[in-house]
Amino acid sequence: MGFNYIIFKKEIGGVVRELPVIYPDMLSHSDVAESMSVVPGMKGFTPVSAGQLQLVAESCSGQSRTLNLSSREDDDQRLINAFPYAHGIR
């Protein structure tokens, strides 16, 4: 188990914008692409490429104002880097 990605593309005011979406490979490309079509801000974006990747988190920090959550820094970094081997099991 590792990570999948989809690159979505949209032209906005004459400028091409490409947006990578990375997620655990327990989710299918088609399900994620379909789900992203209803995410606010994603209207008009279309998938242009997809595949698998090896992800290494050098550091995790910051916070999400919309979720009112902070990074667990080292814990999050270890979980992300071990995900392909431990599948998210702690």
PyMOL commands that set and color helices and strands:
alter all, ss='L'
color gray80, all
select helices_A, chain A and resi 29-36+74-86
alter helices_A, ss='H'
color red, helices_A
select strands_A, chain A and resi 3-12+15-24+46-53+63-64+69-70
alter strands_A, ss='S'
color yellow, strands_A
deselect
rebuild
show_as cartoon
